[in-house]
Amino acid sequence: MVKVLIGVAWPYANGTIHLGHMAGSLLPPDIFSRYNRLCGNEVMMVGGSDQHGTPITVTAEKEGVTPEAVADRYHAINKKAIEDMGIEYSLYTKTHTQNHFEVVQDMFLKLKEHGYLTTKQTNQYYCPKCDRFLPDRYVEGVCPECGAEKVRGDQCDSCGKTFEPGDLKDSYCINCGTHPEIRETEHFFLRLSAFNDRLLDYLKDKDWWRPNVRSFTTNWLKDGLHDRAITRDMDWGVPIPLEGWDSKVIYVWFDAVIGYLSASKEYSKLIGRPDYWKEFWMDPEVKHYYFLGKDNIPFHSIIWPSILMGYGGLNLPYDIPANEYLMFKGGKLSKSRGGAIDIPSVLERYDADVIRFYLSAVMPDTHDSEFTWDDFQTKVNTELVANLGNYCHRCLSFTKKNFGCVPEGAIQKDVEDAISAAFEEYRGYMASCDFKKAIKVVLDLSHFGNRCFDAAKPWALVKTDKDACGRALYGNLAIVKALAIMMWPFMPKASQRIWGYLGQEGTPEDAGYDAIGTAPVAGTPLPDPVPAFSKVEIPKEQEPEPEKKEEKEVTVIGGPYADFRRLDIRAATITSVEDHPDAEKLYLLKVDVGEERQIVAGLKAYYTKEQMLNRRVLCLVNLKPAKLRGQRSEGMLLAADDEEIGGSTVLLLKPSADVPNGTRFGCGLEGSSSRIEYKDFQKAVMKVASYKGGKVAVDGGLAVEGEGIPERVAVVVDGGEAIALSDGNGCYATVESPITDGAGVR
């Protein structure tokens, strides 16, 4: 048995949590916690409501109530919603508590004592009309990096760029609309610059981190860390434990991550073991996992480790399995986009386990995924109900009807091997937090069970040889038992019901994974089973409009570069090159895009196998799969082609820097990962040209902004504007040799 600490990102207590929160940062840690408990490990899983910061005060001012009233209201709503979803924390707490204040203040004073906090005058937004300094969320404007609008004052959600006061373009006070002034004010700063080298050393062996996490973190460190203010001119937050600082508080981004430690201490006191937290935080053998959305990556991979290093003696994060976004109608899922997508509303119509299943199946682990109601209905009714649920029920009900108890028998060799192989694969995925693949293994084992049941034909066998029928059912019950245990992290209530229908005592957690591979004891009485799942129907107000479906998919993202935003382009490496078995001019490739894809490419005329193997490329990953001369192709490599402008050159695009496979080249723009047709790809205008003097040689010289743009760069063109094709963090799409300016990308 080992100890595992799981930290869950703290949702802001200024609104009701929705499916995006659940898929991104709340459900994954519960799945992982349950997996570890089934392994027999000791788990402490902590988190809670982030009650400080300006989102709370903004809401409070709009409603005319205190920030505490808003924070406590949504804390109660969200805590209940989380519990109703079957998510089990060791402690779900909140940041506006005396315990949290004390832990944060202790951290503050210790960092100051160690020389990692300093004070200095800094610029801050100040609204002359409101007569006060403006915290980050009270200022909005245009992102200077990617051009996104209505961006808050501290960070752009579209490209991840962080800002200092004055960086935003066309900034305004959200209360009165006045353009704010920049005035000096004194604040405490965390000396992040002192940790740059230590963080690089800490990061160098983290090969198991997801590509998006490594990419974000590496890019921050490559640029060099800058000291960051940790106090603000406001009165809602953790008080600064020093005289003369009464008008300021410790700011939310600093205090929230410390909540993992304060919650661990609070939980230890609640269970009557005040030093219990030390077993998880001071033992270097204990691994810490932090689950969050991608917008929180730098706070957990840079800032939190820096705080821990500065304090000393506490464990650093072992893994940070951050998820991408769950998209809805082409944009990041949010309650403002319409539809009953907040958790309490969804739970009024659907069982929690059904929601957990669907979110596990479409989890945005390595790239954004799209939530739609019709896909929800399809996956639930076909995979969950008709496959998994139906198999378990037909085995249990047939056995109960004809035997009344578990019959005598032995597990057949092919069944034993199938269970063993499935569990080995499943366990590998679960240990690496690859939950979408793990739930697929469960479904695949159920498919195998259905084939076994059908092959045995127990409905006929029971009439001619009841003992043989019992033996066949015995093996199937072993599969059902394995499924009940393996599905427990994903669908705990349904798992428990099936466990009971097998006549088993206790819970799947009590039995653990050691019980996989055995059938229930012969002679065990079986109760009357009831199907664990029922088909779902989409309410009329949630139904898609079939006659407009194609139009909606194409035009769902508006604004500049709308057609480009529909493309999901990823950095990749070609790992295998073979000749297509049925086409002389085609290669059959294996490509690592953060996960393995097979791609058919017509590049034999331009590249040898040796030139292709291990080559870094850019891949369009959300192109609908197609059969090309009998082989499935799951994407498309991007290449520059100057044939239409009189040339004869084809060059594969590649990243200009060594970014991890799976890094998205979306130029920092909000986009979608929905499947597209090739005709949709053609609507996005991309060209390759030489870059000089801030412009590219396309259409008379289009202006392009950015740092470190290579001599030849691919650009996305929209009307008279262009943007360099990049990952939004300084890595660009380029080619390795000259090509005619204006060459198109195909």
NUZAMAR-616504 format. One record per residue (C-alpha): residue in one letter; x, y, z. Coordinates in steps of 0.05 Angstrom, whole numbers, padded with zeros to 5 digits, always signed. Layout:
residues N
AXYZ ...
end
This chain:
residues 746
M+00000+00000+00000 V+00024+00070-00017 K-00002+00139+00000 V-00027+00186-00055 L-00046+00259-00049 I-00096+00285-00100 G-00107+00360-00107 V-00169+00383-00144 A-00172+00452-00176 W-00215+00500-00136 P-00276+00525-00175 Y-00293+00598-00165 A-00352+00607-00119 N-00386+00660-00163 G-00429+00614-00204 T-00456+00543-00211 I-00408+00490-00237 H-00423+00461-00306 L-00404+00402-00349 G-00339+00436-00369 H-00316+00438-00296 M-00337+00366-00287 A-00301+00339-00348 G-00240+00382-00339 S-00221+00380-00266 L-00273+00349-00220 L-00290+00280-00248 P-00219+00258-00267 P-00191+00262-00196 D-00250+00222-00169 I-00237+00168-00221 F-00164+00167-00201 S-00179+00167-00127 R-00226+00107-00135 Y-00175+00071-00177 N-00122+00080-00123 R-00170+00057-00069 L-00185-00006-00110 C-00110-00017-00112 G-00110-00014-00036 N-00074+00053-00033 E-00087+00106+00020 V-00114+00169-00013 M-00123+00240+00012 M-00163+00280-00039 V-00173+00354-00022 G-00201+00416-00053 G-00259+00464-00046 S-00288+00531-00066 D-00242+00588-00085 Q-00278+00644-00048 H-00230+00702-00057 G-00211+00744-00117 T-00248+00793-00159 P-00299+00746-00193 I-00333+00743-00125 T-00330+00818-00112 V-00354+00834-00182 T-00415+00790-00172 A-00427+00818-00102 E-00426+00890-00126 K-00475+00873-00182 E-00522+00841-00131 G-00512+00892-00076 V-00491+00840-00025 T-00426+00822+00011 P-00373+00780-00023 E-00379+00729+00033 A-00454+00721+00019 V-00440+00706-00054 A-00382+00659-00039 D-00420+00619+00013 R-00482+00613-00030 Y-00445+00583-00089 H-00401+00541-00043 A-00464+00507-00017 I-00494+00498-00087 N-00430+00470-00117 K-00414+00426-00058 K-00482+00392-00064 A-00475+00386-00140 I-00407+00352-00131 E-00434+00304-00079 D-00495+00289-00123 M-00446+00270-00179 G-00417+00217-00133 I-00350+00253-00125 E-00318+00236-00059 Y-00267+00284-00028 S-00231+00271+00036 L-00250+00344+00048 Y-00285+00395+00004 T-00273+00460+00041 K-00268+00534+00024 T-00214+00587+00026 H-00250+00638+00070 T-00235+00602+00135 Q-00190+00617+00194 N-00151+00553+00182 H-00136+00574+00111 F-00117+00645+00133 E-00067+00617+00183 V-00034+00569+00133 V-00028+00622+00079 Q-00001+00673+00127 D+00050+00623+00153 M+00072+00610+00081 F+00076+00684+00068 L+00119+00698+00129 K+00165+00639+00117 L+00177+00659+00044 K+00192+00730+00068 E+00240+00703+00120 H+00275+00662+00066 G+00284+00723+00022 Y+00234+00702-00032 L+00186+00761-00021 T+00203+00832-00035 T+00165+00898-00038 K+00168+00948-00093 Q+00128+01003-00126 T+00088+00977-00184 N+00040+01003-00235 Q-00033+00988-00225 Y-00097+01006-00261 Y-00134+01062-00227 C-00203+01087-00245 P-00208+01162-00234 K-00284+01160-00238 C-00292+01103-00187 D-00233+01132-00147 R-00199+01066-00132 F-00147+01018-00156 L-00175+00965-00201 P-00159+00891-00190 D-00149+00849-00253 R-00221+00828-00263 Y-00245+00900-00260 V-00206+00915-00324 E-00220+00886-00393 G-00191+00899-00461 V-00159+00869-00523 C-00103+00817-00517 P-00039+00845-00548 E-00016+00775-00565 C-00075+00743-00601 G-00126+00799-00608 A-00180+00767-00566 E-00231+00816-00540 K-00261+00825-00470 V-00198+00796-00440 R-00188+00807-00365 G-00130+00846-00338 D-00085+00789-00315 Q-00090+00733-00367 C-00118+00716-00435 D-00160+00652-00434 S-00151+00645-00509 C-00075+00642-00514 G-00054+00637-00441 K-00013+00702-00443 T-00006+00736-00376 F-00005+00812-00370 E+00023+00868-00328 P-00018+00932-00318 G-00017+00972-00381 D-00007+00913-00428 L-00080+00908-00450 K-00101+00947-00511 D-00163+00991-00507 S-00172+00976-00432 Y-00233+00999-00394 C-00263+00995-00323 I-00319+00943-00323 N-00360+00985-00273 C-00363+01051-00310 G-00328+01041-00377 T-00275+01094-00362 H-00206+01084-00391 P-00163+01072-00329 E-00099+01108-00311 I-00035+01074-00290 R-00013+01094-00220 E+00041+01070-00173 T+00025+01028-00111 E+00068+00986-00065 H+00061+00910-00065 F+00095+00846-00044 F+00125+00805-00101 L+00143+00731-00103 R+00213+00726-00132 L+00196+00674-00185 S+00261+00693-00221 A+00300+00659-00165 F+00268+00592-00181 N+00279+00590-00257 D+00339+00543-00256 R+00311+00499-00201 L+00246+00491-00240 L+00283+00472-00303 D+00319+00418-00264 Y+00254+00396-00233 L+00221+00391-00302 K+00275+00354-00340 D+00255+00284-00319 K+00179+00294-00322 D+00171+00252-00385 W+00103+00226-00361 W+00072+00296-00361 R+00022+00309-00415 P+00047+00348-00476 N+00003+00408-00462 V+00031+00414-00391 R+00103+00406-00412 S+00094+00456-00469 F+00062+00510-00426 T+00114+00501-00372 T+00175+00497-00418 N+00155+00559-00456 W+00147+00599-00391 L+00215+00577-00367 K+00249+00589-00434 D+00225+00661-00433 G+00252+00670-00362 L+00208+00679-00301 H+00190+00748-00276 D+00174+00767-00205 R+00100+00770-00193 A+00058+00812-00146 I+00021+00771-00093 T-00019+00827-00060 R-00075+00872-00085 D-00109+00937-00066 M-00175+00908-00041 D-00206+00885+00024 W-00233+00815+00005 G-00182+00761+00014 V-00130+00735+00063 P-00104+00792+00107 I-00030+00809+00102 P+00001+00791+00170 L+00042+00855+00176 E+00027+00923+00205 G+00012+00979+00157 W-00018+00935+00103 D-00091+00937+00124 S-00116+00965+00057 K-00088+00906+00018 V-00096+00831+00018 I-00058+00770-00006 Y-00083+00757-00075 V-00124+00697-00098 W-00075+00664-00145 F-00025+00658-00088 D-00073+00637-00034 A-00114+00587-00074 V-00058+00538-00089 I-00038+00539-00016 G-00108+00512-00004 Y-00083+00442-00019 L-00039+00446+00042 S-00090+00482+00086 A-00144+00432+00067 S-00098+00374+00085 K-00086+00405+00153 E-00160+00419+00164 Y-00178+00348+00146 S-00126+00321+00194 K-00156+00361+00251 L-00227+00339+00233 I-00208+00265+00239 G-00173+00276+00305 R-00102+00265+00277 P-00073+00336+00272 D-00006+00312+00245 Y-00035+00264+00194 W-00022+00313+00137 K+00053+00306+00149 E+00050+00234+00125 F+00028+00260+00056 W+00069+00324+00052 M+00136+00307+00084 D+00147+00235+00060 P+00184+00240-00008 E+00155+00172-00028 V+00084+00201-00030 K+00064+00223-00100 H+00022+00287-00109 Y-00026+00292-00168 Y-00062+00357-00187 F-00123+00356-00232 L-00142+00420-00268 G-00161+00454-00333 K-00107+00479-00381 D-00118+00552-00361 N-00090+00533-00293 I-00027+00499-00316 P+00026+00553-00300 F-00003+00563-00230 H+00009+00490-00214 S+00072+00474-00254 I+00109+00540-00241 I+00080+00581-00184 W+00059+00526-00135 P+00126+00488-00141 S+00162+00555-00131 I+00123+00569-00067 L+00137+00498-00042 M+00211+00504-00058 G+00215+00571-00023 Y+00180+00545+00039 G+00221+00481+00041 G+00209+00410+00066 L+00145+00396+00028 N+00132+00350-00031 L+00129+00378-00102 P+00077+00357-00153 Y+00091+00289-00184 D+00041+00296-00240 I-00006+00351-00266 P-00054+00316-00314 A-00088+00379-00339 N-00146+00372-00387 E-00163+00414-00447 Y-00232+00446-00456 L-00300+00413-00465 M-00329+00454-00522 F-00402+00471-00532 K-00429+00500-00597 G-00359+00513-00621 G-00335+00551-00559 K-00309+00538-00490 L-00366+00509-00448 S-00396+00560-00402 K-00464+00573-00370 S-00471+00637-00412 R-00475+00596-00477 G-00545+00570-00464 G-00574+00501-00453 A-00583+00466-00387 I-00510+00449-00378 D-00499+00468-00305 I-00494+00407-00261 P-00557+00415-00219 S-00599+00425-00282 V-00569+00364-00317 L-00579+00321-00255 E-00654+00338-00255 R-00660+00298-00320 Y-00604+00247-00321 D-00573+00198-00272 A-00504+00218-00246 D-00472+00154-00271 V-00497+00166-00341 I-00466+00235-00341 R-00401+00207-00311 F-00399+00155-00366 Y-00408+00204-00423 L-00358+00254-00396 S-00307+00198-00387 A-00319+00175-00459 V-00308+00245-00488 M-00259+00271-00436 P-00216+00328-00465 D-00151+00298-00441 T-00101+00315-00497 H-00144+00360-00540 D-00210+00398-00536 S-00272+00355-00545 E-00342+00374-00566 F-00404+00364-00524 T-00469+00355-00561 W-00536+00329-00536 D-00545+00282-00595 D-00477+00251-00584 F-00494+00244-00510 Q-00557+00206-00528 T-00522+00162-00580 K-00464+00142-00536 V-00507+00129-00475 N-00560+00089-00512 T-00513+00047-00555 E-00449+00037-00514 L-00473+00042-00443 V-00544+00015-00446 A-00545-00032-00506 N-00474-00058-00495 L-00450-00056-00423 G-00517-00052-00387 N-00551-00103-00431 Y-00495-00154-00425 C-00494-00151-00349 H-00570-00156-00344 R-00578-00213-00393 C-00526-00255-00356 L-00555-00240-00288 S-00628-00247-00305 F-00618-00312-00345 T-00577-00343-00289 K-00627-00321-00236 K-00686-00347-00275 N-00656-00415-00291 F-00611-00429-00231 G-00630-00381-00175 C-00557-00379-00153 V-00487-00380-00181 P-00480-00447-00217 E-00421-00495-00212 G-00368-00484-00264 A-00298-00463-00284 I-00274-00403-00321 Q-00258-00420-00393 K-00186-00407-00416 D-00206-00356-00469 V-00249-00318-00418 E-00193-00320-00367 D-00143-00293-00419 A-00191-00239-00442 I-00204-00214-00371 S-00130-00214-00355 A-00110-00177-00419 A-00165-00126-00410 F-00147-00112-00338 E-00073-00105-00354 E-00088-00054-00408 Y-00140-00019-00365 R-00093-00014-00306 G-00038+00017-00348 Y-00085+00071-00373 M-00114+00085-00304 A-00045+00092-00273 S-00025+00143-00325 C-00091+00181-00318 D-00113+00162-00389 F-00186+00152-00368 K-00218+00158-00437 K-00178+00097-00461 A-00191+00060-00396 I-00267+00066-00403 K-00261+00041-00475 V-00226-00022-00449 V-00286-00034-00403 L-00333-00028-00462 D-00290-00074-00505 L-00291-00127-00450 S-00366-00121-00449 H-00368-00131-00525 F-00326-00194-00515 G-00375-00218-00462 N-00434-00208-00508 R-00400-00250-00561 C-00385-00305-00509 F-00457-00305-00486 D-00484-00309-00556 A-00435-00364-00576 A-00456-00407-00516 K-00530-00400-00534 P-00552-00414-00462 W-00625-00407-00481 A-00617-00471-00522 L-00565-00505-00479 V-00606-00501-00416 K-00658-00546-00449 T-00608-00600-00470 D-00551-00597-00419 K-00564-00555-00358 D-00496-00569-00327 A-00460-00546-00390 C-00504-00485-00390 G-00484-00470-00318 R-00411-00476-00335 A-00419-00427-00393 L-00456-00378-00348 Y-00403-00385-00294 G-00351-00357-00341 N-00397-00300-00362 L-00409-00283-00289 A-00334-00277-00280 I-00335-00225-00336 V-00393-00188-00304 K-00356-00187-00238 A-00293-00159-00271 L-00336-00106-00306 A-00369-00086-00240 I-00301-00075-00208 M-00269-00040-00268 M-00328+00007-00278 W-00331+00028-00204 P-00284+00088-00213 F-00328+00113-00270 M-00399+00094-00250 P-00399+00076-00175 K-00474+00071-00163 A-00487+00025-00223 S-00425-00015-00205 Q-00451-00025-00134 R-00519-00047-00160 I-00489-00099-00207 W-00444-00121-00150 G-00505-00134-00107 Y-00541-00172-00163 L-00480-00218-00164 G-00496-00234-00092 Q-00432-00201-00067 E-00425-00171+00002 G-00396-00102+00015 T-00372-00059-00043 P-00326-00066-00103 E-00277-00023-00064 D-00277-00073-00007 A-00260-00129-00055 G-00209-00089-00095 Y-00176-00107-00160 D-00152-00173-00131 A-00222-00199-00140 I-00218-00192-00216 G-00209-00258-00252 T-00254-00299-00205 A-00327-00314-00210 P-00376-00309-00151 V-00375-00370-00106 A-00419-00426-00134 G-00484-00431-00095 T-00486-00357-00078 P-00560-00337-00080 L-00576-00285-00133 P-00629-00230-00123 D-00676-00208-00177 P-00636-00161-00221 V-00659-00095-00251 P-00624-00063-00311 A-00570-00017-00285 F-00582+00035-00341 S-00640+00062-00381 K-00640+00096-00448 V-00641+00171-00448 E-00682+00219-00489 I-00663+00290-00506 P-00715+00342-00486 K-00742+00382-00544 E-00707+00446-00524 Q-00641+00408-00528 E-00652+00372-00593 P-00608+00392-00653 E-00640+00421-00715 P-00627+00368-00768 E-00642+00411-00827 K-00591+00463-00804 K-00540+00417-00775 E-00487+00424-00830 E-00495+00499-00832 K-00487+00503-00756 E-00424+00461-00756 V-00391+00505-00809 T-00408+00573-00781 V-00407+00558-00707 I-00345+00600-00693 G-00351+00672-00716 G-00304+00731-00718 P-00235+00738-00750 Y-00203+00675-00776 A-00269+00637-00766 D-00252+00583-00817 F-00183+00573-00788 R-00209+00566-00717 R-00245+00502-00738 L-00178+00468-00752 D-00143+00428-00698 I-00070+00429-00719 R-00019+00393-00675 A+00056+00384-00673 A+00074+00312-00687 T+00130+00263-00703 I+00128+00208-00756 T+00146+00144-00719 S+00136+00092-00775 V+00138+00094-00851 E+00113+00037-00894 D+00092+00030-00967 H+00017+00029-00977 P+00001-00044-00994 D-00046-00026-01051 A-00020+00041-01077 E+00049+00054-01107 K+00049+00129-01094 L+00025+00128-01022 Y+00059+00119-00954 L+00025+00087-00894 L+00049+00127-00834 K+00045+00122-00758 V+00045+00192-00729 D+00052+00212-00655 V+00005+00272-00645 G+00003+00262-00569 E-00029+00196-00586 E-00015+00149-00645 R-00052+00161-00710 Q-00048+00124-00777 I-00044+00170-00837 V-00042+00155-00911 A+00001+00207-00948 G+00018+00217-01021 L+00089+00241-01010 K+00132+00187-01044 A+00149+00235-01100 Y+00179+00285-01051 Y+00208+00247-00992 T+00244+00181-00983 K+00227+00135-00925 E+00291+00156-00890 Q+00273+00229-00897 M+00203+00216-00869 L+00221+00173-00808 N+00226+00213-00743 R+00210+00277-00780 R+00175+00333-00741 V+00111+00354-00777 L+00045+00390-00767 C-00017+00348-00771 L-00091+00365-00779 V-00121+00318-00728 N-00196+00334-00731 L-00206+00315-00804 K-00259+00261-00809 P-00225+00192-00818 A-00229+00163-00887 K-00209+00099-00924 L-00155+00113-00976 R-00144+00052-01021 G-00169+00007-00965 Q-00129+00037-00908 R-00157+00082-00854 S-00128+00152-00852 E-00138+00192-00787 G-00112+00260-00804 M-00070+00299-00854 L+00002+00325-00855 L+00007+00398-00875 A+00053+00418-00932 A+00069+00480-00972 D+00055+00472-01047 D+00072+00526-01098 E+00044+00490-01158 E-00015+00538-01167 I+00032+00597-01173 G+00079+00566-01223 G+00125+00525-01179 S+00137+00450-01170 T+00158+00445-01097 V+00124+00409-01039 L+00152+00419-00969 L+00124+00392-00904 L+00110+00443-00850 K+00145+00433-00784 P+00150+00468-00716 S+00205+00520-00711 A+00222+00496-00640 D+00224+00430-00603 V+00153+00431-00574 P+00121+00367-00549 N+00079+00324-00595 G+00006+00344-00588 T+00021+00419-00580 R-00036+00456-00613 F-00020+00506-00668 G-00081+00550-00660 C-00046+00618-00658 G-00073+00628-00588 L-00144+00634-00616 E-00203+00599-00585 G-00221+00541-00630 S-00258+00476-00638 S-00239+00403-00645 S-00303+00382-00679 R-00294+00335-00739 I-00290+00371-00805 E-00292+00352-00879 Y-00234+00366-00926 K-00277+00420-00959 D-00279+00456-00892 F-00203+00454-00888 Q-00199+00486-00956 K-00238+00547-00932 A-00181+00568-00886 V-00130+00607-00926 M-00058+00591-00906 K+00005+00609-00944 V+00080+00604-00935 A+00125+00663-00949 S+00189+00698-00928 Y+00186+00743-00867 K+00223+00809-00863 G+00212+00875-00830 G+00149+00853-00794 K+00115+00832-00859 V+00107+00769-00901 A+00113+00770-00977 V+00040+00753-00990 D-00011+00798-01025 G+00036+00858-01027 G+00065+00848-00957 L+00018+00832-00900 A+00037+00855-00830 V+00050+00800-00779 E+00066+00809-00705 G+00106+00763-00661 E+00174+00748-00628 G+00225+00702-00661 I+00187+00691-00726 P+00231+00648-00773 E+00254+00671-00842 R+00201+00628-00876 V+00135+00623-00840 A+00065+00597-00853 V+00011+00649-00842 V-00065+00648-00838 V-00097+00701-00882 D-00165+00732-00870 G-00182+00789-00916 G-00126+00841-00911 E-00098+00813-00846 A-00051+00756-00830 I-00028+00719-00768 A+00032+00674-00763 L+00013+00600-00754 S+00039+00585-00684 D+00025+00552-00618 G+00012+00620-00587 N+00076+00615-00546 G+00132+00630-00595 C+00136+00567-00637 Y+00119+00577-00710 A+00103+00535-00771 T+00161+00537-00820 V+00194+00498-00877 E+00266+00474-00881 S+00284+00503-00949 P+00262+00559-00996 I+00196+00558-01032 T+00160+00609-01075 D+00128+00664-01033 G+00053+00654-01029 A+00056+00578-01034 G-00010+00550-01008 V-00016+00501-00951 R-00050+00434-00966 
end
